[in-house]
């Protein structure tokens, strides 16, 4: 197995993937756990996946599905990690980031996935639809609802903060 | 909505910067799972082999007394039942000649049998076809003095339950051929004492 190549790949993509998944889970710790699991599943398939045009897309999709499964199942593991560690509690200086994270957490998981893939991972509507196996129209409608919800929520909070 | 995109990316970048990863633990976990999977498959494979060894002899056509080597279950090596060969009739000793005063008789007719050795024998004889001397067709009861019902013939397998007279004598005995007996050559033998036989032709 090409361990060094895999190590480099891990070093290059693991942090960013944790950041992406943490927007879905609302917890960096849970995101780290999910990303770790995704990479564990990558190890035996590395020889094959490494030949893909975008191996990071494979790992991201695995992590995305793991996050969705944990959210749906609501199992004990999720309950254990589905809380923000103390270090992540936004302080007043980071109020906007905390508000955005909370507003994102208020979205349904399918909508959150679309938002993260489109806005954070820079995937087009067609690519998001292909990755999630849904219609492009569904992606557009979810993005629209997400924009409305997030705007309202953030504006209200901005008013409160003001 | 460029502001939202920028904000989300900035948030993701912040979380990414805070993240800690351990590549070695990823490798360790993956290898441990592989070993467990291999061990599991080994156990399943071993179980399958044991099962096959147990099942194959069961499904295989019984080879009677051929045991399967090291089979964990009883095989089909069922000991065949002991069959004792009991001859239906004792091996026929060499028959002496039965004296017949007439070797030709009609069906239902009578003939006289004598014992050249002058030995005392029962008044019963067997009648069989000359071509199948081992298959008795009738038991012939000779004429017994004072018994008007004699002589007569008893069909083997047909008229069971008829008492046989226990008369014994040195002969000669007068015997009666069964009625409706097909024409042919028949063998008449004694049923007691040394075996004496003779051929009678039914015309």
Interface residues (C-beta under 8 A of the other chain):
Chain A: X3 X6 X7 X10 X11 X14 X15 X16 X17 X18 X19 X20 X22 X23 X28 X31 X32 X35 X36 X39 X40 X41 X43 X44 X87 X96 X97 X100 X101 X104 X115 X116 X119 X120 X147 X150 X151
Chain B: X1 X4 X5 X7 X8 X9 X10 X11 X12 X13 X14 X15 X16 X17 X18 X19 X20 X21 X22 X23 X25 X26 X27 X29 X30 X31 X33 X34
